[in-house]
Amino acid sequence: MRRSKETLSRRILVGPLGFEIMRFGAPLAVGMGLQTAFNLVDAYLIGQLEPEIAGPALGAIGICDQLAALGTIIAYGLTIATGALLSRSSGRGDADSVRRVAWQSMLLMLALSCVFGLGGLFGARWLIADLVGAKGRVAELGEDYLAVMMGGSFTIFFLLHLASVARSLGSSKTPVTLLVLANVLNLVLAALFVYGPGPAPAPFAWAPPIAHALGIPRLELQGAAWATIIARAVALVPMIVLLARRFGLFSLRAMALPDFAVLRRIVALGWPSSAQLVVRILAMLLTHALVARAFTTETDQTATTALGIAFRLETMALFVALGWGSAAQTFVGQNLGAANLLRAKRSGWVTAIYTGATMAVLALVYRAFGPSLIGFFDSDPDVIEVAPHNFGSF
């Protein structure tokens, strides 16, 4: 295990820079993209329901995603700060500092989980109907979905956080593997919980007999939320085991009471990242609110549905970019910790080039196939007709 850690560190500190960043960063970009795959899977399964359910449900999850993302983005800003501190401590070989920062950051995630979880459980209706202005079935379906997603927000907070901790210490492939497995589990559970005993579209005809045998009811949109929360929670277990065994984190010696000096340092480093990403999410929420209030009615949610799908795809691009950013954080942090300033600077530039190239490819794909991508989730012609207007800003 020690040899494995030393090999990872050597690659980051002295390996061929362009190749090592590609090898380390590409899985991270894919892994972060997979975070939004949870939501895209939900959207696809919901889109196969009866039209009178599918349309409002897709509109609801589009709004709920942005509301839930506020907590995720705030948590992720603190995760970025934690990763920077861990990378520098790891680069200079300070194992005690690594364990201390990792544990204190976990306490911070726990506190955020309680705040946003309670906010979702008790404030879902106000958030989606009063704050955003959703109407009719969109508001009704969204309330239950948002309560589950925000109530279980600890799963995404800790999943992203622990994956980032592993990346900061030099492990990128194992967290991605766990995210892939979690997405497979999410697909299986979502099919069971969304469709229940039936009916279900042909590709998921296997689900109703299993759901019937297990006594799982047809939960439709709310079932998608429960599937996501359970799949993420399951993925957390091996992630914790990985960090405990490979890096020696979360030992009894490290499990101290809150260290406010460390907590303040994490918050001071993390709030600028959180703030700029929160501004982005708030802009998307404002757009949702304007569309919901000005371009929808109790019976026509076409604009909200199309916008919700488009924003999900746009969020995937954002998270892919964050994956490359995590690679930069690891390489820059560890090289700074090892007092290799020139390599740290070059790491930032190389990662920026990879990020720009990836975003250019995604932009071309979205521009060329935007309506087709919307139609994959919702075949309603009215929704597809609105799609070019949504993708025109990407």
C-alpha positions in Angstrom: 0.0 0.0 0.0 2.9 2.4 0.8 4.5 1.6 -2.5 1.2 2.4 -4.3 1.0 5.8 -2.6 4.6 6.6 -3.4 4.0 5.6 -7.1 1.0 7.9 -7.3 3.0 10.8 -5.7 6.0 10.3 -8.0 3.7 10.4 -11.1 2.3 13.7 -10.0 5.6 15.3 -9.0 8.0 14.1 -11.7 6.1 12.1 -14.4 5.6 13.5 -18.0 3.3 16.3 -17.2 0.9 16.3 -20.2 0.5 12.5 -20.1 0.1 12.3 -16.4 -2.5 15.0 -16.2 -4.4 13.3 -19.0 -4.2 9.9 -17.3 -5.2 11.4 -14.0 -7.7 14.1 -15.2 -9.7 12.3 -17.9 -11.2 9.8 -15.4 -12.0 12.7 -13.1 -13.8 14.6 -15.9 -15.8 11.4 -16.8 -16.5 10.8 -13.1 -17.8 14.3 -12.5 -19.9 14.0 -15.6 -21.3 10.8 -14.1 -22.7 12.8 -11.2 -25.2 14.4 -13.6 -25.8 11.0 -15.1 -27.8 10.2 -12.0 -30.2 13.0 -13.1 -30.1 12.1 -16.8 -31.1 8.5 -16.0 -34.0 9.9 -13.9 -35.1 12.1 -16.8 -35.0 9.3 -19.3 -37.0 6.9 -17.2 -39.5 9.6 -16.3 -39.8 10.5 -20.0 -41.1 7.0 -20.7 -44.2 7.4 -18.5 -47.6 8.5 -19.8 -47.4 11.9 -21.4 -49.7 13.5 -18.9 -47.2 12.5 -16.2 -43.9 12.7 -18.1 -44.2 16.3 -19.2 -44.9 17.9 -15.8 -42.5 15.5 -14.1 -39.6 16.5 -16.4 -40.4 20.1 -15.8 -40.4 19.5 -12.0 -37.0 17.7 -11.9 -35.5 20.5 -14.0 -36.4 23.0 -11.4 -35.6 20.8 -8.5 -32.2 20.0 -9.8 -31.2 23.7 -9.7 -32.6 24.1 -6.1 -30.8 21.0 -4.9 -27.7 22.1 -6.7 -27.3 25.2 -4.5 -26.4 23.0 -1.5 -24.2 20.8 -3.7 -22.3 23.8 -5.0 -21.7 25.3 -1.6 -20.5 21.9 -0.3 -18.3 21.5 -3.4 -16.6 24.8 -2.8 -15.6 23.6 0.6 -14.5 20.4 -1.0 -12.2 22.2 -3.3 -10.6 24.0 -0.4 -10.2 20.7 1.5 -8.6 19.2 -1.6 -6.1 22.1 -1.9 -5.1 21.7 1.8 -4.8 18.0 1.5 -2.7 18.2 -1.7 -0.2 20.5 -0.2 0.0 18.5 3.0 0.5 15.3 1.0 3.1 16.9 -1.2 5.2 17.8 1.8 4.7 14.4 3.4 2.7 15.7 6.4 0.4 12.7 7.2 -0.9 14.0 10.4 -2.1 17.2 8.7 -3.8 15.1 6.0 -5.7 13.1 8.6 -6.7 16.2 10.6 -7.9 18.2 7.7 -9.8 15.3 6.3 -11.7 14.6 9.5 -12.5 18.3 10.2 -13.8 18.6 6.6 -16.1 15.7 7.3 -17.6 17.5 10.3 -18.2 20.5 8.0 -20.0 18.3 5.5 -22.2 16.8 8.2 -23.2 20.3 9.4 -24.2 21.4 5.9 -26.1 18.1 5.3 -28.2 18.9 8.4 -29.0 22.4 7.2 -30.0 21.6 3.7 -31.6 18.3 4.6 -34.0 20.0 7.0 -34.6 22.9 4.6 -35.7 20.4 1.9 -37.9 18.3 4.3 -39.8 21.3 5.6 -39.5 23.9 2.9 -39.9 22.0 -0.4 -43.3 23.5 -1.2 -42.3 27.1 -0.6 -39.1 26.7 -2.6 -40.7 25.3 -5.8 -44.1 27.0 -5.8 -43.6 30.3 -4.0 -39.9 31.0 -4.8 -39.6 29.7 -8.3 -43.3 30.0 -9.2 -44.0 26.5 -10.6 -47.6 25.8 -11.2 -50.1 22.9 -11.4 -48.7 19.4 -11.6 -45.2 20.6 -11.9 -45.4 22.1 -8.4 -47.3 19.1 -7.0 -44.8 16.5 -8.3 -41.8 18.7 -7.6 -42.6 19.1 -3.9 -42.3 15.4 -3.1 -39.3 14.9 -5.4 -37.4 17.9 -3.9 -38.2 16.8 -0.3 -36.5 13.5 -0.9 -33.5 14.9 -2.9 -32.7 17.7 -0.4 -33.5 15.5 2.6 -30.9 13.0 1.3 -28.5 15.7 0.2 -25.8 14.2 2.6 -25.3 11.5 0.0 -24.1 13.8 -2.8 -22.3 16.1 -0.4 -20.2 13.2 1.0 -19.9 11.3 -2.3 -18.3 14.3 -4.0 -16.3 15.2 -1.0 -14.8 11.7 -0.4 -14.1 11.3 -4.1 -12.2 14.6 -4.0 -10.3 13.6 -1.0 -9.2 10.4 -2.8 -8.2 12.5 -5.8 -6.3 15.0 -3.8 -4.2 12.1 -2.4 -3.5 10.7 -5.8 -6.3 8.2 -6.5 -8.5 8.9 -9.5 -9.6 5.6 -11.1 -11.2 3.9 -8.0 -13.6 6.8 -7.3 -14.7 6.8 -10.9 -15.2 3.0 -10.9 -17.4 3.4 -7.8 -19.4 6.2 -9.5 -19.9 4.0 -12.6 -21.2 1.2 -10.4 -23.4 3.6 -8.5 -25.0 4.7 -11.8 -25.7 1.1 -12.8 -27.3 0.6 -9.4 -29.3 3.8 -9.8 -30.6 2.6 -13.2 -31.8 -0.7 -11.8 -33.4 0.9 -8.7 -35.0 3.7 -10.7 -36.6 1.2 -13.0 -38.0 -0.7 -10.1 -39.2 2.3 -8.1 -40.5 4.5 -11.0 -42.5 1.7 -12.7 -43.2 -0.6 -9.8 -45.4 -3.6 -10.8 -46.1 -1.9 -14.1 -46.7 -1.0 -16.8 -43.2 -0.3 -18.1 -41.7 0.4 -21.6 -40.2 -2.6 -23.4 -36.5 -1.9 -22.4 -37.6 -2.1 -18.8 -40.1 -5.0 -19.0 -37.9 -6.9 -16.6 -38.6 -4.4 -13.8 -42.4 -4.9 -13.0 -42.1 -8.7 -12.2 -39.2 -8.0 -9.8 -41.0 -5.0 -8.2 -44.1 -7.2 -7.8 -42.1 -9.9 -6.1 -40.4 -7.5 -3.8 -43.6 -5.5 -3.0 -42.2 -2.3 -4.5 -45.1 0.2 -5.4 -45.2 2.4 -8.5 -43.7 5.7 -7.2 -43.1 7.4 -10.6 -41.1 10.7 -10.0 -40.6 10.2 -6.3 -39.3 6.7 -7.0 -36.5 8.3 -9.1 -35.5 10.4 -6.2 -35.3 7.4 -3.8 -33.3 5.4 -6.3 -30.7 8.2 -6.6 -30.4 8.6 -2.8 -30.0 4.9 -2.2 -27.5 4.4 -5.0 -25.3 7.2 -3.7 -25.5 6.0 -0.1 -24.4 2.5 -1.2 -21.4 4.0 -3.1 -20.3 5.9 0.0 -19.5 2.6 1.9 -16.6 1.4 -0.4 -15.4 5.0 -0.7 -14.9 5.3 3.0 -13.2 1.9 3.1 -10.9 3.0 0.3 -9.8 6.1 2.2 -9.4 4.3 5.5 -7.3 1.4 4.1 -5.3 3.1 1.4 -4.6 6.4 3.0 -5.1 5.7 6.7 -7.8 8.3 7.2 -10.6 8.4 9.8 -8.6 6.6 12.5 -9.8 7.0 16.1 -6.8 9.3 16.7 -8.0 11.7 14.0 -11.6 11.8 15.1 -11.3 14.8 17.3 -13.8 17.5 18.3 -14.3 20.4 15.9 -11.0 22.3 15.4 -12.3 25.8 14.6 -9.0 27.0 13.3 -9.0 24.3 10.6 -12.7 24.8 9.9 -12.2 28.6 9.5 -9.3 27.9 7.1 -11.4 25.6 5.0 -14.3 28.1 4.8 -12.0 31.0 4.0 -10.5 29.1 1.1 -13.7 27.6 -0.1 -16.2 30.4 0.0 -14.9 32.2 -3.2 -15.4 29.0 -5.2 -18.8 28.4 -3.7 -19.9 32.0 -4.3 -19.1 32.1 -8.0 -20.8 28.8 -8.6 -23.8 29.8 -6.5 -24.2 32.9 -8.7 -24.3 30.6 -11.7 -26.9 28.4 -10.2 -29.0 31.4 -9.1 -28.9 32.8 -12.6 -30.3 29.4 -13.9 -32.9 29.5 -11.1 -33.9 33.0 -12.1 -34.3 31.9 -15.7 -36.5 29.0 -14.5 -38.6 31.4 -12.4 -39.1 33.8 -15.3 -40.1 31.0 -17.7 -42.4 29.4 -15.1 -44.2 32.7 -14.4 -44.4 34.2 -17.9 -44.5 31.2 -20.3 -46.4 28.5 -18.5 -49.9 27.9 -17.3 -51.6 25.4 -15.1 -52.1 23.1 -18.1 -49.1 23.9 -20.4 -45.7 23.3 -18.9 -43.9 22.9 -22.3 -41.3 25.7 -21.8 -40.4 24.5 -18.3 -40.0 20.9 -19.5 -37.7 21.9 -22.4 -35.6 24.3 -20.2 -35.3 21.7 -17.5 -33.8 19.1 -19.8 -31.5 21.6 -21.5 -30.2 22.8 -18.1 -29.5 19.2 -17.1 -27.3 18.8 -20.1 -25.6 22.1 -19.5 -24.9 21.1 -15.9 -23.2 18.0 -17.2 -20.7 20.2 -19.1 -20.1 22.2 -15.9 -19.3 19.1 -13.9 -17.0 17.8 -16.5 -15.1 21.1 -16.3 -15.0 20.7 -12.5 -13.4 17.3 -13.0 -10.5 18.8 -14.9 -10.4 21.5 -12.2 -10.0 18.8 -9.6 -7.0 17.4 -11.5 -5.4 20.8 -11.6 -6.0 21.1 -7.9 -4.2 17.9 -7.2 -1.2 18.6 -9.4 -0.8 22.2 -8.5 -1.3 21.5 -4.7 1.1 18.6 -4.5 3.8 20.4 -6.5 3.4 23.5 -4.4 3.7 21.3 -1.3 6.9 19.8 -2.8 8.2 23.4 -3.5 8.1 22.8 -7.3 6.6 26.1 -8.3 7.4 25.9 -12.1 5.7 22.5 -12.4 2.7 23.7 -10.4 2.2 26.6 -12.8 2.6 24.4 -15.9 0.1 22.0 -14.4 -2.5 24.7 -14.3 -1.9 25.7 -17.9 -2.0 22.1 -19.2 -5.2 21.4 -17.4 -6.8 24.6 -18.7 -6.0 23.5 -22.3 -7.6 20.1 -21.7 -10.7 21.8 -20.2 -11.1 24.2 -23.1 -10.8 21.4 -25.7 -13.4 19.3 -23.8 -15.8 22.2 -23.6 -15.4 23.0 -27.3 -16.3 19.4 -28.2 -19.4 19.5 -26.0 -20.5 22.8 -27.3 -20.3 21.5 -30.9 -22.3 18.4 -30.0 -25.0 20.4 -28.2 -25.2 22.9 -31.1 -25.5 20.2 -33.7 -27.7 17.7 -31.9 -29.6 19.8 -29.3 -33.2 19.0 -30.5 -32.3 15.3 -30.8 -30.9 15.3 -27.3 -34.1 16.9 -26.0 -36.2 14.4 -27.9 -34.4 11.5 -26.4 -35.8 12.5 -23.0 -39.2 13.8 -24.2 -40.6 13.2 -27.7 -43.4 15.8 -27.4 -43.1 17.9 -30.6 -43.9 21.1 -28.7 -41.0 20.5 -26.3 -38.6 19.7 -29.1 -39.6 22.8 -31.0 -38.5 24.9 -28.0 -35.1 23.1 -27.7 -33.1 25.2 -30.2 -33.9 28.3 -28.2 -32.5 26.7 -25.1 -29.4 25.4 -26.7 -28.7 28.6 -28.6 -27.0 30.0 -25.5 -24.6 27.1 -25.0 
